[in-house]
Amino acid sequence: MAVFDRTHTTKVSSGILRSATAVSLLLVCGLALSGCATNKPRAQASISQNQQLKPGSQEMQKALAYWGGAYAKDKKNPRTILNFAAALRIDGQGQQAEAILRRGVIANAENNTIAASYGKVLAENGKLQEALNVIDNAFDPAQPNWKMLSAKAAILDQLGETKQARSTYQQALKLSPNEPTVLNNLGMSYLLGGDLRNAETTLRTALNTGKAGSQVRQNLALTLGLQGRFDEAVRVAQSDIDPRQAAENVAYLKIMLGKA
């Protein structure tokens, strides 16, 4: 088994990294499928606390019905706005989520969490510059918010402003040290830039906090696989998904890397 030299920053071709995005989606989908078989989510639970929703599933429809009903009764409640929009995003209804959050920002002008979510959904819908403007306009330097900084950094990454993005991630980490969601995004920034050594280190730091979600482990598995450490990648991945699914994902990665 070939293993890349880890004494230097490993650079990966843009084609492989584009393919890696597909594998990352496979890993996440595998996680959702395996979880749905054992954990039935409650529709009234906050979407951010529920990692098992799958687009088109019965659980997804229950969540949409619950939060859609709650939104119909009160279109200004921040918790309802955020959860309904999150459910719509997971279900692939990004345009409707954008509309809900746009109204939410107007109704809750001082709510940074809604503004950050609005910026994220704009970015997901391809409106990157508009997304950045929303975050910048809502951000108050006198009361910095790490979630907004993390959202801004992710948008900057998509705009190709890698250096500024990573600096912004570091600002977010100063406000919320070792926050696993920020570390995960920073790790993926390194990965997409071909810096696999720093990607691995950052993702392991996120895992070591004890608060990281399953997506961090799957991203670490992807990072290990891109370094040719396939057996280790399978071990990490199968912590969350079926061992067979984990092995199939890594086998697919081997094919793309020409290591099969």
C-alpha distance (Angstrom), angle and dihedral (degrees) to the residues before:
residue distance angle dihedral
M1 . . .
A2 3.79 . .
V3 3.78 116.8 .
F4 3.80 123.5 -168.6
D5 3.78 118.3 -120.8
R6 3.80 104.9 -97.0
T7 3.80 96.2 -168.5
H8 3.77 88.8 85.6
T9 3.77 135.0 39.3
T10 3.79 106.6 -81.2
K11 3.79 115.2 -133.6
V12 3.78 119.0 -155.1
S13 3.81 125.8 -164.0
S14 3.79 117.7 -102.9
G15 3.80 89.7 -119.6
I16 3.79 92.2 57.9
L17 3.78 91.4 46.5
R18 3.80 90.8 52.1
S19 3.78 87.6 51.7
A20 3.78 89.5 47.3
T21 3.78 88.2 61.6
A22 3.78 88.7 60.2
V23 3.80 90.8 50.7
S24 3.78 90.5 49.0
L25 3.80 88.7 55.4
L26 3.79 89.7 49.1
L27 3.77 91.1 52.6
V28 3.78 92.6 50.3
C29 3.81 92.1 46.2
G30 3.78 90.5 49.7
L31 3.78 89.6 52.9
A32 3.79 92.0 51.0
L33 3.78 92.8 49.1
S34 3.78 94.9 48.8
G35 3.79 92.6 46.1
C36 3.78 95.6 49.5
A37 3.77 90.4 60.9
T38 3.79 93.9 60.8
N39 3.78 109.0 22.7
K40 3.78 120.7 55.4
P41 3.82 107.9 -161.5
R42 3.77 122.7 -138.4
A43 3.80 112.2 -120.5
Q44 3.79 91.9 -138.7
A45 3.82 93.7 55.2
S46 3.78 115.9 105.0
I47 3.78 109.9 -92.7
S48 3.80 91.0 -130.8
Q49 3.81 88.7 60.3
N50 3.80 93.5 49.9
Q51 3.78 116.0 75.1
Q52 3.83 97.1 169.7
L53 3.80 102.7 74.7
K54 3.79 114.0 121.9
P55 3.82 123.2 -166.5
G56 3.79 111.0 -100.1
S57 3.80 94.4 10.3
Q58 3.80 124.6 132.1
E59 3.80 89.5 -112.5
M60 3.79 90.1 52.3
Q61 3.80 91.2 52.3
K62 3.79 90.6 49.9
A63 3.79 91.0 51.7
L64 3.80 92.1 48.0
A65 3.80 91.2 48.7
Y66 3.79 93.5 48.0
W67 3.79 98.0 46.6
G68 3.79 92.8 36.5
G69 3.79 89.1 55.5
A70 3.78 91.9 47.0
Y71 3.80 90.1 49.7
A72 3.80 91.9 50.8
K73 3.81 88.8 56.8
D74 3.82 96.0 45.9
K75 3.80 120.1 14.2
K76 3.81 93.8 179.8
N77 3.82 101.8 54.7
P78 3.83 107.0 114.3
R79 3.82 96.0 -149.0
T80 3.79 91.6 50.1
I81 3.80 92.8 46.5
L82 3.80 92.9 50.7
N83 3.79 95.5 46.0
F84 3.80 96.0 44.2
A85 3.80 90.8 48.6
A86 3.82 91.0 47.0
A87 3.81 91.0 51.8
L88 3.79 90.8 49.4
R89 3.80 91.7 49.6
I90 3.81 92.6 50.9
D91 3.80 89.4 49.1
G92 3.79 91.3 53.3
Q93 3.79 95.8 -107.5
G94 3.79 95.1 127.2
Q95 3.79 97.1 151.9
Q96 3.80 92.9 55.0
A97 3.82 90.5 45.4
E98 3.81 88.2 53.1
A99 3.80 91.2 52.4
I100 3.83 92.4 48.7
L101 3.80 92.2 49.9
R102 3.80 92.9 44.8
R103 3.79 89.2 57.9
G104 3.78 89.1 43.2
V105 3.80 92.6 55.4
I106 3.80 90.0 51.8
A107 3.80 92.5 48.1
N108 3.82 94.0 43.7
A109 3.78 104.2 33.9
E110 3.81 93.6 165.8
N111 3.81 96.4 48.5
N112 3.80 107.5 106.6
T113 3.80 93.8 -175.0
I114 3.80 92.2 60.1
A115 3.80 90.4 45.5
A116 3.81 90.7 51.3
S117 3.82 91.2 48.9
Y118 3.80 90.4 48.4
G119 3.79 89.9 52.1
K120 3.80 90.6 50.3
V121 3.79 94.8 51.0
L122 3.81 91.0 47.0
A123 3.80 88.2 54.1
E124 3.80 91.0 47.9
N125 3.79 88.5 52.6
G126 3.79 90.5 53.5
K127 3.80 97.1 -104.3
L128 3.78 95.0 123.4
Q129 3.78 101.3 156.3
E130 3.80 92.0 45.5
A131 3.80 88.6 49.2
L132 3.79 91.3 52.6
N133 3.81 90.9 48.7
V134 3.81 91.2 52.7
I135 3.80 91.9 52.0
D136 3.81 94.0 45.1
N137 3.82 92.9 48.3
A138 3.80 92.8 49.8
F139 3.80 95.9 43.4
D140 3.80 116.2 102.3
P141 3.83 112.3 -160.7
A142 3.81 89.2 -160.5
Q143 3.81 89.6 59.8
P144 3.81 105.2 27.1
N145 3.78 117.0 -164.3
W146 3.80 119.2 -152.3
K147 3.81 93.5 -151.9
M148 3.79 91.0 57.2
L149 3.79 91.6 46.8
S150 3.80 90.7 50.5
A151 3.80 91.2 49.1
K152 3.80 90.3 49.0
A153 3.79 91.5 49.6
A154 3.80 91.7 52.1
I155 3.80 90.3 52.1
L156 3.80 91.7 47.9
D157 3.80 88.7 52.4
Q158 3.80 90.0 54.8
L159 3.81 90.0 49.0
G160 3.80 89.2 54.9
E161 3.81 93.9 -110.8
T162 3.80 91.5 131.3
K163 3.80 99.1 159.3
Q164 3.81 93.5 49.5
A165 3.81 90.6 43.7
R166 3.80 93.5 55.6
S167 3.79 91.4 45.6
T168 3.80 88.5 53.2
Y169 3.81 91.4 49.4
Q170 3.80 88.0 54.1
Q171 3.81 90.0 52.1
A172 3.79 89.1 53.1
L173 3.80 90.7 49.9
K174 3.80 91.2 52.8
L175 3.80 88.4 58.2
S176 3.81 93.9 42.7
P177 3.83 108.6 21.3
N178 3.80 115.9 -147.4
E179 3.80 92.5 0.0
P180 3.83 100.8 172.0
T181 3.82 96.4 -145.9
V182 3.81 91.3 55.4
L183 3.80 92.0 44.2
N184 3.80 89.7 50.1
N185 3.80 92.1 53.4
L186 3.79 91.5 45.1
G187 3.80 89.7 49.8
M188 3.79 91.0 51.7
S189 3.80 89.2 48.6
Y190 3.80 88.4 57.7
L191 3.80 91.3 45.1
L192 3.80 94.4 51.8
G193 3.80 88.3 47.7
G194 3.81 89.5 55.0
D195 3.81 94.4 -111.8
L196 3.79 96.5 130.1
R197 3.80 96.1 165.3
N198 3.80 93.8 59.2
A199 3.80 90.4 39.4
E200 3.80 90.4 57.3
T201 3.80 93.7 44.9
T202 3.80 92.7 49.4
L203 3.80 94.5 46.5
R204 3.81 91.5 48.1
T205 3.80 89.0 51.7
A206 3.81 88.3 53.7
L207 3.80 91.2 50.6
N208 3.79 92.6 47.9
T209 3.81 90.9 60.4
G210 3.79 87.9 73.9
K211 3.82 89.4 -134.9
A212 3.80 100.3 83.4
G213 3.79 120.9 120.4
S214 3.76 127.3 -130.1
Q215 3.81 92.9 -93.1
V216 3.80 89.6 68.3
R217 3.81 91.0 56.7
Q218 3.79 91.7 47.9
N219 3.81 90.9 49.8
L220 3.81 89.4 49.7
A221 3.80 89.4 50.6
L222 3.80 89.0 52.2
T223 3.81 91.0 49.4
L224 3.81 91.6 50.5
G225 3.79 91.1 47.9
L226 3.79 91.8 52.1
Q227 3.81 87.0 56.5
G228 3.79 90.9 54.0
R229 3.81 93.7 -107.8
F230 3.78 92.8 128.6
D231 3.81 100.6 157.0
E232 3.79 90.8 52.0
A233 3.81 90.0 46.9
V234 3.81 90.9 55.0
R235 3.82 91.8 49.7
V236 3.80 91.5 52.2
A237 3.80 94.7 43.7
Q238 3.80 96.1 49.4
S239 3.79 90.5 60.2
D240 3.81 85.8 82.8
I241 3.78 108.1 18.5
D242 3.77 136.8 45.3
P243 3.85 109.7 -72.1
R244 3.80 90.3 -125.7
Q245 3.82 91.4 52.4
A246 3.81 90.6 47.4
A247 3.81 90.9 51.5
E248 3.81 91.8 47.6
N249 3.81 91.5 50.7
V250 3.78 92.5 51.2
A251 3.82 91.2 44.3
Y252 3.82 88.0 55.2
L253 3.79 89.7 50.7
K254 3.82 89.8 51.3
I255 3.80 89.9 55.2
M256 3.81 92.1 51.7
L257 3.79 90.7 48.6
G258 3.79 91.9 47.3
K259 3.80 91.2 -118.5
A260 3.81 98.5 117.1
